[in-house]
Amino acid sequence: MIQRQFVPLRVSAEAEHCHSVFMKEHFIRLMDPNKPKGRTLFILNVPPYVTKQSLEKFFQQYGPVEFVTFAEKPGRDETEKWHENLTDFSNVKPPFKFKVAYVVFKKNTSLGRALEASAINLFSDTTKESFIESGMQLWHTQYQEEILDIEQTQKRIDEYMAAYDERERLALEAAKNSAADADGWITVGKQGRSSGFEQKESILNKLEEKIEKGKKKKELTNFYTFQIRESKMKNILELRKKFEEDKKKIELIKQTRRFKPF
């Protein structure tokens, strides 16, 4: 039987009124490797101001936490949608709205102990200091985050480019050896048995012409009523155009043959 319960969520020890959340063991029919069965805690109706760090600090008392992730609503692909615009070197911030949280523990026993919690207190039991910043402290942190640390940013850029170069090197080696990647795809290069064709402009143009000819062969002309009607209108327009051109030619011939004694 899956254990579930409503528990109060407190941000400070002095709070008389608090928010309540629903939590249970995460379980769905289609298993998600990022939310393993028996180690994932599902929390519903999480307030916007709650952070991953604050939840991780609280649940660490029940066992080591592997990671905490958010989603807008329950669902297999909702976590990816929450993070789809949050990329490196981007100013996009997570949505500030109510959400669901997934707390993944490293051990199965930690989940059972976490479900026995009578409340989620996001503050220190000893110092009573809140895990969530608010007021002037929050504004100061947000302002500091907008100021780039040049050394730290350069370090992140170097690490990102190093990882990118390594991926490109592995892809090039795989192309030379015709080795399949993790998804089973084989990269086609200009070397080896599967060298493919050289992508010159002339070759690409020939391929495009061949594709265009194939499309024209498949098209049915004068088959539908609207095609017949359009074809007749086109012929009439061409005849009128040719008639006007012939009139101009006849007029020009008359002018050249006109008798001029002087």
Backbone bond lengths (Angstrom), bond angles and torsions (degrees), N, CA, C in turn:
res aa  C-N    CA-C-N  psi(-1)  N-CA   C-N-CA  omega(-1)  CA-C   N-CA-C  phi
1 M - - - 1.473 - - 1.528 109.25 -
2 I 1.340 116.43 133.34 1.459 121.33 -178.46 1.521 109.32 -80.28
3 Q 1.321 115.77 125.53 1.462 121.00 -179.73 1.519 109.70 -82.59
4 R 1.339 116.01 137.00 1.469 121.06 -179.59 1.522 108.86 -149.73
5 Q 1.345 114.97 153.78 1.464 118.16 -179.30 1.526 110.30 -167.41
6 F 1.355 114.55 160.07 1.457 122.62 171.71 1.525 108.08 -97.51
7 V 1.333 115.96 132.24 1.460 120.07 -179.36 1.525 108.91 -133.79
8 P 1.339 117.80 148.09 1.465 120.40 175.70 1.524 110.94 -73.97
9 L 1.327 115.59 146.38 1.467 122.03 177.26 1.529 107.53 -116.30
10 R 1.322 116.42 113.37 1.459 121.59 -176.57 1.530 109.98 -110.46
11 V 1.331 114.62 136.19 1.456 120.50 178.63 1.523 111.24 -95.02
12 S 1.325 116.90 -27.38 1.465 121.08 179.45 1.519 109.64 -140.76
13 A 1.325 116.32 158.55 1.465 121.02 -178.36 1.524 111.78 -72.49
14 E 1.341 118.04 -24.26 1.462 121.70 -177.09 1.521 112.85 -85.16
15 A 1.332 118.29 -6.53 1.469 120.79 -174.85 1.528 110.64 -67.66
16 E 1.334 116.23 124.07 1.459 121.12 178.00 1.531 111.08 -83.75
17 H 1.325 115.07 -37.39 1.465 120.54 178.74 1.528 108.13 -115.61
18 C 1.310 115.51 139.77 1.463 119.14 -175.14 1.531 110.72 -140.21
19 H 1.299 113.83 168.45 1.456 122.41 179.78 1.533 109.09 -87.10
20 S 1.332 117.30 151.09 1.462 121.68 177.73 1.525 109.45 -116.10
21 V 1.320 115.56 142.99 1.456 121.53 178.53 1.532 108.61 -127.15
22 F 1.318 114.21 159.76 1.462 120.88 177.75 1.525 108.35 -108.28
23 M 1.319 117.47 130.92 1.458 120.10 179.15 1.523 110.82 -135.96
24 K 1.342 114.26 147.68 1.461 121.54 179.77 1.521 108.15 -159.80
25 E 1.329 114.65 172.19 1.462 118.88 174.66 1.525 109.42 -70.84
26 H 1.326 116.29 133.49 1.466 120.15 -179.33 1.525 109.30 -76.13
27 F 1.346 114.59 125.05 1.463 119.56 179.66 1.520 109.15 -152.04
28 I 1.335 116.93 124.00 1.461 122.80 175.08 1.527 108.12 -136.51
29 R 1.331 115.38 162.34 1.469 119.84 -178.00 1.524 110.99 -68.18
30 L 1.353 116.29 -45.73 1.458 120.05 177.69 1.522 108.26 -86.66
31 M 1.313 116.79 105.65 1.454 121.10 -174.07 1.525 111.25 -70.02
32 D 1.323 115.14 142.63 1.456 123.29 178.91 1.524 107.88 -111.73
33 P 1.345 118.80 121.77 1.468 119.70 -179.67 1.517 113.73 -62.25
34 N 1.343 117.27 -24.49 1.461 120.48 178.66 1.528 112.31 -79.67
35 K 1.331 117.20 -11.83 1.464 122.11 177.60 1.527 108.05 -130.95
36 P 1.321 117.16 74.37 1.474 120.58 -172.78 1.523 112.80 -63.17
37 K 1.320 114.51 144.27 1.457 121.23 179.36 1.533 110.41 -67.03
38 G 1.336 115.56 136.57 1.461 120.50 177.95 1.511 114.68 87.49
39 R 1.348 117.22 -7.34 1.472 119.87 -179.26 1.528 112.96 -129.66
40 T 1.351 116.90 1.21 1.462 120.44 -174.25 1.525 110.62 -112.48
41 L 1.324 115.72 127.87 1.465 123.05 176.58 1.522 108.68 -101.98
42 F 1.331 116.22 129.31 1.465 122.62 -179.42 1.525 108.84 -103.92
43 I 1.347 117.00 128.32 1.469 122.29 -179.87 1.524 108.31 -125.24
44 L 1.327 115.67 125.55 1.461 122.04 -176.75 1.529 110.38 -108.30
45 N 1.365 115.45 148.38 1.464 123.02 176.06 1.528 111.57 70.04
46 V 1.326 115.72 42.47 1.469 121.26 178.70 1.529 109.02 -78.26
47 P 1.336 118.84 129.21 1.475 121.04 -178.97 1.534 112.07 -64.06
48 P 1.328 117.16 157.27 1.478 120.67 -176.49 1.530 113.63 -62.53
49 Y 1.345 117.24 -31.83 1.461 119.85 -174.04 1.527 113.54 -79.85
50 V 1.319 118.54 -8.34 1.463 121.72 -179.95 1.530 109.08 -75.58
51 T 1.330 116.48 132.02 1.455 122.31 -177.44 1.530 110.97 -107.31
52 K 1.317 115.32 164.95 1.464 120.84 177.43 1.531 110.63 -63.91
53 Q 1.346 115.52 -40.40 1.464 119.62 -178.08 1.525 111.78 -63.22
54 S 1.356 116.63 -38.66 1.456 119.58 -178.67 1.533 111.38 -67.17
55 L 1.336 117.07 -41.58 1.461 120.07 177.64 1.535 111.24 -66.76
56 E 1.322 115.88 -39.49 1.470 119.24 179.64 1.528 110.87 -64.38
57 K 1.341 116.85 -40.35 1.472 120.01 178.79 1.524 111.25 -62.60
58 F 1.340 116.54 -41.07 1.462 119.24 -177.95 1.528 111.66 -68.77
59 F 1.330 117.44 -48.05 1.462 120.49 -173.23 1.521 113.25 -78.32
60 Q 1.329 118.16 -7.33 1.461 120.07 176.92 1.529 112.27 -65.09
61 Q 1.331 117.06 -21.62 1.466 119.94 178.97 1.534 112.27 -68.97
62 Y 1.338 117.04 -18.05 1.458 120.83 179.00 1.522 112.58 -97.24
63 G 1.313 117.15 -10.01 1.457 121.14 179.28 1.519 110.33 152.22
64 P 1.342 117.55 163.36 1.473 120.50 -179.48 1.520 112.44 -61.46
65 V 1.334 115.84 131.55 1.464 122.41 -178.91 1.528 108.71 -98.06
66 E 1.315 115.90 129.33 1.470 120.11 179.10 1.521 110.72 -75.81
67 F 1.338 116.90 -50.07 1.465 121.00 175.62 1.531 108.98 -168.63
68 V 1.338 114.90 164.04 1.470 123.26 176.50 1.526 107.42 -125.16
69 T 1.309 117.09 135.06 1.460 120.69 179.44 1.522 110.01 -137.17
70 F 1.350 116.04 156.68 1.460 122.56 -177.61 1.529 109.94 -116.08
71 A 1.337 114.60 162.83 1.464 122.87 172.13 1.523 107.91 -153.15
72 E 1.341 116.18 156.70 1.468 119.61 -179.37 1.526 111.44 -70.36
73 K 1.330 116.33 -35.90 1.460 121.40 179.93 1.524 108.52 -153.73
74 P 1.335 117.91 163.87 1.467 119.50 179.62 1.526 111.21 -63.54
75 G 1.311 115.75 142.89 1.462 120.79 -180.00 1.512 110.84 159.96
76 R 1.326 115.91 156.80 1.462 120.79 -175.48 1.524 112.38 -65.89
77 D 1.345 117.10 -42.68 1.460 121.13 -174.83 1.526 113.17 -103.31
78 E 1.339 117.48 7.39 1.462 119.44 -175.88 1.530 112.34 -69.60
79 T 1.336 117.94 -30.41 1.470 120.35 178.88 1.517 110.78 -65.08
80 E 1.348 116.94 -40.54 1.458 120.46 178.48 1.526 110.47 -65.23
81 K 1.341 117.26 -37.88 1.463 120.23 178.59 1.520 111.25 -65.12
82 W 1.341 116.75 -34.90 1.469 120.74 179.69 1.532 111.00 -64.98
83 H 1.348 115.88 -34.42 1.464 120.78 -175.50 1.521 113.12 -102.77
84 E 1.336 119.07 5.67 1.459 119.80 -171.71 1.532 113.10 -65.75
85 N 1.326 118.12 -30.64 1.465 120.60 -179.65 1.525 113.40 -100.28
86 L 1.337 116.70 0.07 1.465 121.02 -179.42 1.516 108.84 -93.57
87 T 1.335 116.74 88.00 1.462 122.28 -177.63 1.522 110.07 -112.11
88 D 1.321 114.77 167.91 1.455 119.84 177.24 1.522 110.24 -64.46
89 F 1.354 115.30 145.83 1.462 122.86 177.10 1.528 111.66 59.90
90 S 1.335 116.23 34.02 1.461 121.31 177.80 1.521 109.22 -121.91
91 N 1.344 116.20 147.80 1.465 121.71 179.12 1.529 112.30 -90.64
92 V 1.320 117.65 3.13 1.465 121.43 -179.65 1.524 109.32 -70.41
93 K 1.333 115.76 132.16 1.465 121.41 -179.32 1.528 110.50 -109.46
94 P 1.328 118.00 156.93 1.469 120.10 179.01 1.526 111.27 -61.51
95 P 1.328 117.88 150.13 1.472 120.56 178.69 1.528 111.62 -60.86
96 F 1.319 116.74 138.13 1.473 121.61 179.00 1.521 107.72 -96.38
97 K 1.346 115.98 85.62 1.459 121.85 -177.24 1.529 109.16 -154.17
98 F 1.342 115.73 168.97 1.456 119.30 175.35 1.534 109.01 -64.30
99 K 1.331 116.51 148.10 1.455 120.60 -169.86 1.523 109.81 -152.51
100 V 1.324 115.05 179.84 1.464 122.00 172.24 1.527 107.35 -115.28
101 A 1.330 115.83 151.87 1.459 121.60 -178.28 1.519 110.19 -124.46
102 Y 1.320 115.33 146.29 1.463 122.57 174.68 1.530 107.83 -122.30
103 V 1.317 115.94 118.33 1.468 121.79 178.13 1.526 107.26 -106.49
104 V 1.329 116.36 114.67 1.460 121.49 -177.53 1.528 108.48 -102.71
105 F 1.335 116.52 118.32 1.464 122.39 178.12 1.534 109.87 -90.49
106 K 1.318 114.96 160.87 1.461 120.28 177.98 1.527 111.86 -82.99
107 K 1.358 116.72 -21.77 1.465 120.53 -178.16 1.527 109.77 -126.89
108 N 1.328 116.38 149.68 1.470 121.22 179.50 1.529 112.08 -67.85
109 T 1.315 116.79 -32.98 1.465 119.51 -177.50 1.530 112.00 -67.18
110 S 1.319 116.95 -27.16 1.468 120.24 -179.00 1.520 111.36 -65.40
111 L 1.323 116.99 -34.28 1.460 120.70 -178.94 1.522 111.12 -64.00
112 G 1.313 117.79 -43.21 1.459 121.11 179.97 1.518 112.17 -62.76
113 R 1.332 116.72 -40.44 1.464 120.02 178.63 1.531 110.78 -67.67
114 A 1.330 117.28 -37.55 1.468 120.54 -179.67 1.526 111.29 -65.86
115 L 1.327 117.17 -35.54 1.465 120.83 -179.62 1.524 112.30 -69.79
116 E 1.319 117.70 -16.33 1.464 121.74 177.41 1.526 112.73 -86.52
117 A 1.324 117.48 -1.53 1.468 120.77 -178.92 1.526 110.21 -64.77
118 S 1.317 116.44 135.90 1.475 121.42 179.77 1.524 111.76 -85.70
119 A 1.327 117.48 -17.84 1.468 121.53 179.67 1.526 108.42 -161.86
120 I 1.328 115.26 156.97 1.465 121.68 173.87 1.525 106.79 -105.90
121 N 1.320 116.45 100.73 1.460 122.10 -178.25 1.529 109.41 -100.12
122 L 1.326 116.22 107.38 1.453 120.85 -176.92 1.531 110.30 -89.91
123 F 1.326 114.44 54.19 1.471 120.34 175.92 1.531 107.56 -154.16
124 S 1.318 114.96 161.57 1.463 120.85 -177.87 1.530 110.38 -74.60
125 D 1.340 116.51 135.56 1.469 120.34 178.81 1.518 112.04 -70.10
126 T 1.318 117.59 -26.81 1.470 120.97 -177.33 1.527 111.92 -89.63
127 T 1.307 116.52 -54.57 1.481 119.96 -176.62 1.522 112.68 -89.70
128 K 1.334 118.06 -12.20 1.474 123.79 -176.50 1.534 112.69 62.18
129 E 1.314 115.84 16.45 1.467 119.97 179.33 1.524 109.69 -80.70
130 S 1.332 116.19 133.96 1.458 121.00 -176.10 1.529 110.72 -73.57
131 F 1.343 115.60 145.27 1.458 120.60 176.04 1.524 111.97 -77.36
132 I 1.329 116.87 -13.59 1.466 121.87 -176.56 1.516 109.39 -108.71
133 E 1.306 116.84 128.48 1.460 121.32 177.22 1.523 109.89 -77.39
134 S 1.336 116.27 147.80 1.458 121.27 179.27 1.527 108.92 -150.85
135 G 1.343 115.26 166.36 1.457 120.56 176.28 1.523 113.16 63.56
136 M 1.334 115.67 -139.13 1.456 122.07 -177.00 1.529 111.65 -62.80
137 Q 1.330 116.13 -35.66 1.458 119.75 179.66 1.535 111.33 -63.36
138 L 1.338 116.47 -40.11 1.458 121.01 178.24 1.521 110.53 -66.97
139 W 1.325 117.47 -44.53 1.466 121.17 178.66 1.524 111.36 -61.29
140 H 1.322 115.60 -40.77 1.464 119.37 179.44 1.530 110.76 -64.14
141 T 1.322 117.35 -40.98 1.462 121.10 179.41 1.524 111.01 -66.17
142 Q 1.336 116.43 -42.86 1.454 120.13 178.83 1.527 111.30 -63.12
143 Y 1.342 116.16 -38.42 1.468 119.52 178.49 1.533 110.64 -66.68
144 Q 1.330 116.60 -41.73 1.465 120.34 179.73 1.525 111.62 -65.14
145 E 1.339 116.95 -33.94 1.464 120.28 179.70 1.524 112.06 -68.31
146 E 1.338 116.81 -26.65 1.460 119.78 178.98 1.525 112.41 -75.84
147 I 1.314 117.92 -18.08 1.464 121.95 178.33 1.522 108.57 -88.95
148 L 1.313 116.78 119.76 1.460 120.93 -176.45 1.523 110.97 -77.49
149 D 1.314 114.70 134.37 1.459 121.34 170.47 1.523 107.03 -86.43
150 I 1.338 116.64 113.45 1.462 120.40 -172.27 1.527 111.40 -61.05
151 E 1.319 117.01 -45.40 1.463 120.33 -178.13 1.532 111.21 -65.18
152 Q 1.342 116.25 -44.06 1.460 120.19 -179.85 1.526 111.23 -66.32
153 T 1.343 116.01 -41.23 1.466 119.65 178.75 1.518 111.38 -64.38
154 Q 1.346 116.57 -43.00 1.454 120.33 178.28 1.526 111.48 -62.69
155 K 1.321 116.02 -36.99 1.466 120.29 177.88 1.527 110.65 -64.53
156 R 1.336 117.02 -43.27 1.465 120.57 179.10 1.525 110.88 -65.18
157 I 1.345 116.61 -38.40 1.469 120.43 178.69 1.525 110.27 -64.51
158 D 1.329 116.24 -44.30 1.473 120.01 179.59 1.524 111.17 -62.18
159 E 1.336 117.02 -42.16 1.463 120.39 179.00 1.520 111.10 -65.12
160 Y 1.338 115.85 -40.21 1.465 119.69 179.36 1.532 111.02 -64.79
161 M 1.335 117.06 -45.09 1.463 120.95 -179.30 1.522 111.42 -67.72
162 A 1.336 116.68 -35.29 1.470 119.63 177.43 1.524 110.43 -64.30
163 A 1.328 116.29 -42.68 1.465 120.00 177.52 1.526 111.23 -65.45
164 Y 1.338 116.82 -37.35 1.467 120.89 178.41 1.529 110.77 -65.67
165 D 1.336 116.86 -44.94 1.470 120.28 178.68 1.528 111.20 -61.60
166 E 1.340 116.39 -37.66 1.455 119.87 179.31 1.529 110.73 -66.05
167 R 1.345 117.17 -39.99 1.466 120.49 177.53 1.522 111.20 -64.28
168 E 1.332 116.32 -40.44 1.459 120.09 178.98 1.528 111.22 -66.41
169 R 1.314 117.02 -38.33 1.464 120.90 179.26 1.529 110.58 -64.88
170 L 1.335 116.19 -43.85 1.460 120.16 178.80 1.527 111.22 -64.77
171 A 1.339 116.61 -37.42 1.469 119.97 178.56 1.522 110.90 -66.29
172 L 1.344 116.63 -38.19 1.461 120.35 178.78 1.521 111.05 -66.83
173 E 1.321 116.89 -41.61 1.465 120.47 177.53 1.526 110.98 -64.47
174 A 1.341 115.91 -39.34 1.460 119.27 178.39 1.525 110.96 -64.89
175 A 1.354 116.56 -36.48 1.465 120.22 178.35 1.522 111.16 -66.07
176 K 1.332 116.73 -38.89 1.467 120.37 179.52 1.523 111.13 -67.37
177 N 1.321 116.22 -39.58 1.461 120.74 -176.36 1.525 112.86 -90.96
178 S 1.347 116.63 -2.72 1.474 121.75 -175.57 1.520 111.08 54.76
179 A 1.336 115.15 39.98 1.467 119.85 -179.62 1.517 109.50 -93.03
180 A 1.326 116.66 141.91 1.463 121.47 -179.85 1.521 109.53 -78.73
181 D 1.361 115.59 147.46 1.453 120.16 177.91 1.522 109.70 -85.01
182 A 1.354 116.12 -168.31 1.473 120.48 -176.05 1.519 112.53 -63.29
183 D 1.343 117.61 -29.48 1.467 120.92 -179.72 1.525 113.11 -90.81
184 G 1.338 117.21 1.41 1.461 120.05 178.32 1.511 115.28 90.96
185 W 1.346 118.00 6.47 1.464 121.48 -179.37 1.532 110.11 -88.64
186 I 1.326 116.22 144.93 1.458 121.97 176.98 1.517 108.27 -109.42
187 T 1.334 116.63 122.60 1.461 121.62 -179.86 1.522 109.08 -77.81
188 V 1.335 117.44 125.80 1.456 122.28 -179.44 1.517 108.86 -92.48
189 G 1.320 117.13 124.68 1.461 121.72 179.58 1.507 111.66 -121.02
190 K 1.323 118.17 -167.33 1.459 123.53 -179.30 1.514 112.35 -94.36
191 Q 1.322 116.75 5.01 1.448 120.58 -179.14 1.520 109.20 -126.92
192 G 1.339 115.06 162.09 1.456 119.65 178.36 1.523 111.86 86.14
193 R 1.336 115.40 -175.53 1.464 119.72 -177.82 1.521 111.51 -69.25
194 S 1.340 117.77 -36.93 1.469 121.67 -179.84 1.523 109.97 -95.05
195 S 1.325 114.68 61.36 1.465 118.59 -173.87 1.515 112.65 -77.18
196 G 1.357 117.75 -20.08 1.461 119.76 -179.75 1.513 111.08 71.39
197 F 1.321 118.21 -158.87 1.458 121.79 179.13 1.524 109.56 -113.34
198 E 1.325 114.57 152.72 1.455 120.02 179.98 1.518 108.91 -77.52
199 Q 1.306 116.93 128.89 1.459 120.58 -172.42 1.533 110.91 -86.26
200 K 1.354 115.66 67.95 1.461 120.23 173.86 1.522 109.48 -83.43
201 E 1.326 114.69 162.94 1.462 119.19 -177.78 1.524 111.20 -66.63
202 S 1.332 116.68 -38.86 1.467 120.08 -179.38 1.528 111.40 -64.66
203 I 1.347 116.25 -40.76 1.466 120.00 179.88 1.520 110.66 -67.41
204 L 1.339 116.22 -41.24 1.461 120.03 179.09 1.528 111.38 -64.21
205 N 1.349 116.66 -38.41 1.467 119.89 178.31 1.523 111.46 -64.28
206 K 1.347 116.66 -40.65 1.458 120.19 178.31 1.524 111.38 -63.28
207 L 1.351 115.59 -40.66 1.457 119.70 178.38 1.523 111.24 -63.87
208 E 1.346 116.26 -41.41 1.465 119.75 178.75 1.526 111.42 -64.21
209 E 1.355 116.92 -40.27 1.464 120.13 177.85 1.528 111.37 -63.86
210 K 1.335 115.18 -40.04 1.463 119.50 179.47 1.524 111.07 -64.11
211 I 1.339 115.97 -41.92 1.468 120.44 178.60 1.523 110.92 -64.66
212 E 1.350 116.20 -40.24 1.464 120.88 -179.44 1.527 110.65 -65.92
213 K 1.345 116.92 -40.43 1.464 120.12 177.94 1.525 110.97 -64.38
214 G 1.327 115.65 -39.46 1.459 119.35 178.30 1.519 112.37 -62.52
215 K 1.343 115.34 -37.53 1.463 119.35 178.36 1.522 111.17 -66.15
216 K 1.364 116.36 -40.55 1.464 119.88 -178.22 1.534 111.34 -65.98
217 K 1.338 115.81 -35.03 1.469 118.88 179.63 1.527 111.26 -65.72
218 K 1.310 115.48 -32.81 1.465 119.63 -178.00 1.526 112.57 -79.43
219 E 1.348 117.00 -18.62 1.460 119.81 -177.67 1.524 110.56 -74.02
220 L 1.325 118.12 139.33 1.463 123.97 176.72 1.517 109.03 -97.71
221 T 1.337 116.71 116.61 1.462 121.15 179.38 1.521 109.50 -98.89
222 N 1.331 116.45 144.93 1.470 123.32 -179.82 1.524 112.26 53.74
223 F 1.306 115.14 39.31 1.468 120.76 179.04 1.525 110.71 -102.62
224 Y 1.323 115.49 -48.40 1.459 119.70 178.89 1.532 110.25 -88.81
225 T 1.331 115.63 161.82 1.473 120.93 -178.09 1.524 111.38 -62.53
226 F 1.311 117.04 -42.15 1.468 119.55 -178.17 1.535 110.33 -67.08
227 Q 1.367 117.75 -30.73 1.457 119.85 177.54 1.525 111.32 -68.30
228 I 1.334 116.33 -40.77 1.467 119.83 177.89 1.515 110.82 -64.31
229 R 1.345 116.15 -42.60 1.458 120.01 179.64 1.527 111.66 -62.94
230 E 1.334 115.95 -44.47 1.458 119.52 178.81 1.527 111.67 -64.51
231 S 1.339 116.67 -37.46 1.459 120.12 179.22 1.537 111.23 -64.06
232 K 1.357 117.27 -41.08 1.465 120.67 178.10 1.525 111.50 -64.47
233 M 1.332 116.05 -44.03 1.460 119.46 179.19 1.523 111.28 -61.95
234 K 1.338 115.62 -38.99 1.454 120.03 179.64 1.527 110.99 -65.10
235 N 1.331 117.35 -40.12 1.470 121.31 178.57 1.526 111.38 -65.37
236 I 1.348 116.01 -40.04 1.473 119.82 179.10 1.527 110.29 -63.49
237 L 1.323 116.51 -43.39 1.462 120.38 179.13 1.521 111.62 -63.39
238 E 1.321 116.45 -39.10 1.465 120.19 178.82 1.525 111.04 -66.72
239 L 1.357 117.05 -39.54 1.463 120.53 178.14 1.532 111.54 -64.92
240 R 1.335 116.60 -42.25 1.468 120.23 177.77 1.524 111.34 -62.37
241 K 1.321 114.90 -41.68 1.462 119.28 179.56 1.524 111.03 -64.14
242 K 1.342 116.47 -42.02 1.460 120.75 179.06 1.533 110.55 -67.22
243 F 1.341 116.71 -36.44 1.461 120.42 178.86 1.525 110.99 -63.34
244 E 1.324 117.60 -43.78 1.458 121.33 178.60 1.523 111.12 -64.27
245 E 1.330 116.29 -39.65 1.466 119.39 177.83 1.532 111.45 -64.45
246 D 1.338 117.09 -40.01 1.477 120.88 178.61 1.517 111.35 -65.36
247 K 1.325 118.11 -38.90 1.474 121.69 177.66 1.513 110.81 -60.23
248 K 1.341 115.51 -42.41 1.467 119.53 179.04 1.527 111.06 -64.92
249 K 1.342 116.88 -38.71 1.455 120.27 179.13 1.527 111.36 -65.29
250 I 1.358 116.82 -42.43 1.466 121.07 179.31 1.521 111.00 -63.33
251 E 1.333 116.38 -41.74 1.460 120.62 179.01 1.512 111.08 -63.29
252 L 1.317 116.21 -39.40 1.461 120.86 179.19 1.531 110.96 -66.44
253 I 1.335 117.27 -38.77 1.468 120.78 178.28 1.514 110.69 -66.10
254 K 1.341 118.41 -40.27 1.455 122.17 177.61 1.517 111.53 -60.34
255 Q 1.314 115.83 -42.51 1.477 119.99 -179.57 1.525 111.31 -65.01
256 T 1.307 118.05 -37.52 1.474 120.66 -178.69 1.522 111.71 -73.31
257 R 1.349 119.58 -26.80 1.469 122.96 -178.55 1.527 113.09 -93.10
258 R 1.279 119.23 -0.40 1.469 122.19 -177.26 1.533 109.82 -64.33
259 F 1.361 114.82 136.16 1.471 120.44 -177.98 1.529 109.61 -74.77
260 K 1.347 115.51 128.76 1.467 121.21 179.98 1.528 108.04 -133.44
261 P 1.366 117.01 94.30 1.494 118.61 -177.31 1.518 113.52 -68.88
262 F 1.314 118.34 -26.91 1.470 120.11 -178.42 1.514 110.35 -112.90
